[in-house]
Amino acid sequence: MADPEAHMTGPEAPTAGARPTVSVIIPNYNYEKTIAAVVESALAQTYPVHEVLVVDDGSSDRSPEIVRRYPVRLITQRNGGVSVARNRGAAESTGEILFFLDSDIALDPDAVANAVALLAEQPDLGCVHGVVGKRALFDDGPVERYRVLHEYWWRRRATGRVRTVFFAMCAIRREVYEEIGPLDETLRESEDVEYSERLAAKYPILLTERITGRHDDVERLGALLGEQYRRSQLLVAFAGAHRFSPGALKANRMPGVLATAATWGSLPLLLLTPKAAVLPALGVAWFAVADPGLARFVVRDQGLRYYPVFVGYHFLLHTALVAGVARGAVRALTERGFRRPRHPAS
């Protein structure tokens, strides 16, 4: 593991009784496209941050070179995954509040100020995390437009005290992070869902629209579906019970999942009679109206003509979800050790 390369020591730590110091921790792996915008957004906060640390997780692109242009601290390491990078940043930071920020989300200027205020106003909170905007940081086409619009909708709908935290845009007091323990470094995806189980057992979690930013999400359909397929398997492995607990965040609602499963499950009946074609058609129709609130939002925001496009992408995403859950269930039954035990710190 390479020694960290320090390019800035943040503002002097305030004296006792002053406002809490904030360390912004940005894990990075090959995000040369967005890292400049993300770092600039952290440096432009209305609440002066104590330090910005970018933990480069073995990038092979130009992103470390880009980071060196800014008055932030760059820490380099061999590739170990996002959990390793976040834990490394937390260990080497000095702020009283850790603000974790993904390297593809540019914060709105008041995000850190609002996070600090919320933690002060509600001292019982374990952490606060935010909602991405409904427009992408960089618009890369229809897949990304769908993804960002949906992500904005379901997180905005769920705002309030919840039992799930996403570290993409999240502030947590250092003492809470140290009490709960580090992120599980064996997980490269859905690591924040595992962490949620430990954190929510001791502290409330707040999802809020007062912490906002613009996300540059996945732009290729294959990558989107592959990501959903992998994450759905992991949810079966170690977080199935968490998903159904009150307050757990769910990006996709059960009626849509059931409609997707029913649609694909009815297709084999076509081998018996062509008349069975009505069943998958009814399944798709059911899917299109399974979430009325989402439908109204999309039509209001993008117009009625866009809604069939949105439904098409949304159905494919649900197909990957259902396939992943099915594969995860099979693995849980047939592969020793696939169903993960609870973290020893819990």
C-alpha positions as CSV (number, residue, x, y, z in Angstrom):
1,M,0.0,0.0,0.0
2,A,1.5,3.3,-1.0
3,D,2.2,6.0,1.5
4,P,-0.4,8.8,1.3
5,E,0.5,11.9,-0.6
6,A,-0.5,15.0,1.3
7,H,-1.4,18.1,-0.8
8,M,-3.2,20.1,1.8
9,T,-3.8,20.3,5.5
10,G,-7.3,21.8,5.9
11,P,-8.1,24.9,7.9
12,E,-6.8,25.0,11.4
13,A,-9.0,23.0,13.8
14,P,-11.3,25.3,15.6
15,T,-11.0,25.8,19.3
16,A,-13.2,24.2,21.9
17,G,-16.8,25.4,21.6
18,A,-16.5,26.3,18.0
19,R,-18.5,24.6,15.2
20,P,-17.6,21.0,14.6
21,T,-14.9,20.2,12.1
22,V,-15.9,18.2,9.0
23,S,-13.7,15.8,7.0
24,V,-15.1,15.1,3.5
25,I,-14.0,11.6,2.4
26,I,-14.2,10.7,-1.3
27,P,-13.3,7.1,-2.4
28,N,-12.2,7.1,-6.0
29,Y,-11.7,4.4,-8.6
30,N,-11.3,5.5,-12.2
31,Y,-13.6,8.5,-12.1
32,E,-11.6,10.9,-14.1
33,K,-14.8,12.1,-15.8
34,T,-16.4,13.4,-12.6
35,I,-13.7,13.7,-9.9
36,A,-12.9,17.4,-10.7
37,A,-16.6,18.4,-10.3
38,V,-16.9,16.4,-7.1
39,V,-13.8,17.8,-5.5
40,E,-14.7,21.4,-6.5
41,S,-18.2,20.9,-5.0
42,A,-16.6,19.8,-1.7
43,L,-14.3,22.8,-1.7
44,A,-17.1,25.3,-2.5
45,Q,-19.3,24.5,0.5
46,T,-20.8,27.3,2.4
47,Y,-19.7,25.6,5.6
48,P,-15.9,25.6,5.5
49,V,-14.7,22.0,5.6
50,H,-11.7,21.1,7.8
51,E,-10.2,18.8,5.1
52,V,-11.0,16.9,1.9
53,L,-9.5,13.5,1.5
54,V,-9.6,11.6,-1.8
55,V,-8.7,7.9,-1.3
56,D,-7.7,6.6,-4.7
57,D,-8.3,2.8,-4.8
58,G,-5.7,1.9,-7.4
59,S,-7.1,3.9,-10.3
60,S,-5.6,3.2,-13.7
61,D,-7.0,6.4,-15.3
62,R,-6.0,10.1,-14.9
63,S,-8.1,10.7,-11.8
64,P,-5.2,10.9,-9.3
65,E,-3.4,13.4,-11.6
66,I,-6.6,15.5,-11.7
67,V,-7.0,15.4,-7.9
68,R,-3.4,16.7,-7.4
69,R,-4.5,20.0,-9.0
70,Y,-6.6,20.8,-6.0
71,P,-5.8,21.8,-2.4
72,V,-6.9,18.4,-1.0
73,R,-5.2,15.4,0.5
74,L,-4.7,12.5,-1.9
75,I,-4.2,9.0,-0.4
76,T,-3.2,6.2,-2.7
77,Q,-3.6,2.5,-2.1
78,R,-3.9,-0.8,-4.0
79,N,-7.4,-1.7,-5.1
80,G,-9.4,-3.1,-2.3
81,G,-12.9,-1.9,-2.9
82,V,-15.0,1.0,-1.8
83,S,-15.3,-0.2,1.9
84,V,-11.5,-0.3,2.2
85,A,-11.2,3.2,0.7
86,R,-13.9,4.7,3.0
87,N,-12.4,3.1,6.1
88,R,-8.9,4.3,5.1
89,G,-10.2,7.8,4.7
90,A,-12.0,7.7,8.1
91,A,-8.8,6.4,9.8
92,E,-6.6,9.1,8.4
93,S,-9.0,12.0,8.8
94,T,-9.2,14.3,11.8
95,G,-12.7,15.9,11.6
96,E,-15.3,15.5,14.2
97,I,-17.9,14.7,11.5
98,L,-17.1,12.4,8.6
99,F,-18.9,13.3,5.4
100,F,-18.7,10.4,3.0
101,L,-19.1,11.5,-0.7
102,D,-19.0,9.2,-3.8
103,S,-16.7,10.3,-6.6
104,D,-19.6,10.7,-9.0
105,I,-21.8,13.0,-6.9
106,A,-21.3,16.8,-6.9
107,L,-22.7,18.4,-3.8
108,D,-24.9,21.4,-3.8
109,P,-23.2,24.3,-1.9
110,D,-25.2,24.0,1.3
111,A,-25.1,20.2,1.7
112,V,-22.4,20.1,4.4
113,A,-23.9,23.1,6.3
114,N,-27.3,21.4,6.3
115,A,-25.8,18.1,7.5
116,V,-24.0,19.7,10.4
117,A,-27.2,21.6,11.4
118,L,-29.3,18.5,11.3
119,L,-26.9,16.5,13.5
120,A,-26.9,19.5,16.0
121,E,-30.7,19.8,15.9
122,Q,-31.3,16.0,16.4
123,P,-28.4,14.8,18.6
124,D,-29.8,11.3,18.9
125,L,-29.2,10.6,15.2
126,G,-26.6,8.1,14.1
127,C,-26.2,9.8,10.7
128,V,-27.9,11.8,8.0
129,H,-27.8,11.1,4.3
130,G,-29.2,12.8,1.2
131,V,-31.2,12.7,-2.0
132,V,-29.7,13.1,-5.4
133,G,-31.2,15.6,-7.8
134,K,-33.5,14.5,-10.6
135,R,-31.0,15.7,-13.3
136,A,-27.7,14.0,-13.9
137,L,-24.4,15.7,-13.2
138,F,-23.5,15.0,-16.9
139,D,-26.3,13.9,-19.2
140,D,-25.1,10.8,-21.0
141,G,-28.3,9.6,-22.6
142,P,-31.6,7.9,-22.0
143,V,-30.5,5.1,-19.6
144,E,-28.9,7.6,-17.2
145,R,-31.9,9.9,-17.4
146,Y,-34.1,7.1,-16.4
147,R,-31.8,5.9,-13.6
148,V,-31.3,9.4,-12.0
149,L,-35.0,10.2,-12.3
150,H,-36.0,7.0,-10.5
151,E,-33.3,7.4,-7.9
152,Y,-34.5,10.9,-7.1
153,W,-38.1,9.8,-6.8
154,W,-37.8,6.8,-4.5
155,R,-35.4,8.5,-2.1
156,R,-37.5,11.7,-2.0
157,R,-40.6,9.6,-1.3
158,A,-38.8,7.9,1.6
159,T,-37.4,11.0,3.4
160,G,-37.6,11.0,7.2
161,R,-36.3,8.6,9.8
162,V,-35.3,5.3,8.2
163,R,-33.3,2.2,8.9
164,T,-31.1,2.3,5.9
165,V,-28.1,4.5,5.2
166,F,-26.4,5.0,1.8
167,F,-22.8,6.3,2.1
168,A,-22.9,8.0,-1.3
169,M,-23.7,11.4,0.4
170,C,-23.7,10.8,4.2
171,A,-22.6,12.6,7.4
172,I,-21.8,10.7,10.6
173,R,-20.2,11.7,13.8
174,R,-16.8,10.2,14.3
175,E,-17.7,8.7,17.7
176,V,-20.7,6.9,16.2
177,Y,-18.6,5.5,13.3
178,E,-16.0,4.3,15.8
179,E,-18.6,2.8,18.0
180,I,-20.4,0.9,15.2
181,G,-17.2,-0.1,13.6
182,P,-15.8,0.1,10.0
183,L,-17.6,-0.9,6.9
184,D,-17.3,-4.6,6.0
185,E,-14.2,-4.7,3.7
186,T,-15.2,-8.1,2.2
187,L,-18.1,-6.4,0.4
188,R,-17.7,-4.4,-2.8
189,E,-21.4,-3.8,-3.3
190,S,-24.3,-3.3,-0.9
191,E,-21.8,-2.7,1.9
192,D,-23.9,0.2,3.2
193,V,-27.0,-2.1,3.6
194,E,-24.9,-4.4,5.8
195,Y,-23.7,-1.4,7.8
196,S,-27.3,-0.2,8.2
197,E,-28.2,-3.3,10.2
198,R,-25.6,-2.5,12.7
199,L,-26.2,1.3,12.9
200,A,-30.0,1.1,13.0
201,A,-29.9,-1.3,15.9
202,K,-28.5,1.6,18.0
203,Y,-29.3,4.9,16.4
204,P,-32.0,6.5,14.2
205,I,-31.0,7.4,10.6
206,L,-32.3,10.4,8.7
207,L,-32.8,10.6,5.0
208,T,-33.3,14.3,4.0
209,E,-33.8,16.5,1.0
210,R,-31.7,19.2,2.8
211,I,-28.5,17.3,1.7
212,T,-28.5,17.2,-2.1
213,G,-26.2,16.7,-5.0
214,R,-26.1,15.8,-8.7
215,H,-25.2,12.2,-9.6
216,D,-23.5,10.9,-12.7
217,D,-25.0,7.5,-12.9
218,V,-24.5,4.5,-15.1
219,E,-25.2,5.2,-18.7
220,R,-25.1,1.7,-20.4
221,L,-28.1,-0.6,-20.1
222,G,-26.0,-3.7,-19.7
223,A,-24.0,-2.2,-16.8
224,L,-27.2,-1.1,-15.2
225,L,-28.8,-4.5,-15.3
226,G,-25.6,-6.3,-14.3
227,E,-25.3,-4.1,-11.2
228,Q,-28.9,-4.8,-10.2
229,Y,-28.5,-8.5,-10.7
230,R,-25.4,-8.7,-8.5
231,R,-26.9,-6.5,-5.8
232,S,-30.1,-8.5,-5.7
233,Q,-28.1,-11.7,-5.0
234,L,-26.3,-10.0,-2.1
235,L,-29.5,-8.8,-0.6
236,V,-30.6,-12.5,-0.3
237,A,-27.2,-13.4,1.1
238,F,-27.1,-11.0,4.1
239,A,-29.8,-8.4,4.1
240,G,-33.1,-10.2,3.3
241,A,-34.5,-9.6,6.7
242,H,-33.4,-6.0,6.8
243,R,-35.3,-5.2,3.5
244,F,-38.6,-6.2,5.2
245,S,-38.1,-4.3,8.5
246,P,-40.1,-1.1,9.1
247,G,-38.1,1.9,7.8
248,A,-35.8,0.0,5.5
249,L,-35.4,1.8,2.2
250,K,-36.7,0.1,-0.9
251,A,-36.0,1.4,-4.4
252,N,-38.6,-0.8,-5.9
253,R,-42.0,-1.7,-4.5
254,M,-43.4,-5.2,-4.2
255,P,-46.3,-4.9,-6.6
256,G,-43.9,-4.1,-9.5
257,V,-41.7,-7.0,-8.5
258,L,-44.6,-9.4,-8.4
259,A,-45.9,-8.1,-11.7
260,T,-42.5,-8.7,-13.3
261,A,-42.3,-12.2,-11.9
262,A,-45.8,-13.0,-13.1
263,T,-45.1,-11.7,-16.6
264,W,-42.0,-13.9,-17.1
265,G,-43.6,-16.8,-15.2
266,S,-46.5,-16.9,-17.6
267,L,-44.4,-17.1,-20.8
268,P,-44.0,-20.9,-20.7
269,L,-47.8,-21.3,-21.0
270,L,-47.4,-20.1,-24.6
271,L,-46.1,-23.6,-25.3
272,L,-49.5,-24.9,-24.5
273,T,-51.7,-22.4,-26.3
274,P,-51.3,-19.1,-28.1
275,K,-54.2,-17.7,-26.2
276,A,-51.9,-17.6,-23.1
277,A,-50.3,-14.5,-24.7
278,V,-52.9,-12.5,-22.8
279,L,-51.2,-13.4,-19.5
280,P,-47.8,-11.7,-20.1
281,A,-49.6,-8.8,-21.7
282,L,-51.7,-8.4,-18.5
283,G,-48.5,-8.7,-16.4
284,V,-46.9,-5.8,-18.3
285,A,-50.1,-3.7,-18.0
286,W,-50.1,-4.5,-14.2
287,F,-46.5,-3.4,-14.0
288,A,-47.2,-0.1,-15.8
289,V,-49.7,0.9,-13.1
290,A,-48.2,-0.9,-10.1
291,D,-46.7,2.4,-8.6
292,P,-49.3,5.2,-9.3
293,G,-47.2,7.8,-7.4
294,L,-44.2,7.1,-9.6
295,A,-46.3,7.2,-12.7
296,R,-47.8,10.6,-11.8
297,F,-44.3,12.0,-11.0
298,V,-42.8,10.8,-14.3
299,V,-45.7,12.1,-16.4
300,R,-45.6,15.5,-14.6
301,D,-41.9,15.9,-14.9
302,Q,-41.3,14.5,-18.4
303,G,-44.7,14.3,-20.1
304,L,-47.0,11.4,-21.1
305,R,-45.0,10.5,-24.2
306,Y,-42.0,9.7,-22.1
307,Y,-43.8,7.4,-19.7
308,P,-43.7,4.2,-22.0
309,V,-39.9,4.7,-22.3
310,F,-39.5,4.9,-18.6
311,V,-41.7,1.8,-18.1
312,G,-39.5,-0.1,-20.6
313,Y,-36.3,0.6,-18.7
314,H,-38.0,0.1,-15.3
315,F,-39.3,-3.3,-16.4
316,L,-35.9,-4.4,-17.5
317,L,-34.4,-3.3,-14.2
318,H,-37.1,-5.3,-12.4
319,T,-36.3,-8.3,-14.6
320,A,-32.7,-8.1,-13.4
321,L,-33.9,-7.8,-9.8
322,V,-36.1,-10.8,-10.0
323,A,-33.4,-12.9,-11.7
324,G,-30.9,-11.8,-9.1
325,V,-33.2,-12.7,-6.2
326,A,-33.9,-16.1,-7.7
327,R,-30.2,-16.8,-8.3
328,G,-29.4,-15.6,-4.7
329,A,-32.0,-17.9,-3.3
330,V,-30.5,-20.9,-5.1
331,R,-27.1,-20.0,-3.9
332,A,-28.3,-19.6,-0.3
333,L,-29.6,-23.2,-0.5
334,T,-26.7,-24.8,-2.3
335,E,-23.5,-22.9,-1.5
336,R,-22.0,-23.2,1.9
337,G,-21.2,-19.8,3.4
338,F,-23.2,-17.8,0.9
339,R,-25.7,-16.6,3.5
340,R,-23.5,-14.3,5.5
341,P,-23.6,-14.2,9.3
342,R,-24.2,-10.8,11.1
343,H,-21.2,-8.6,11.5
344,P,-19.3,-9.5,14.7
345,A,-19.5,-5.9,15.8
346,S,-23.3,-6.0,15.9
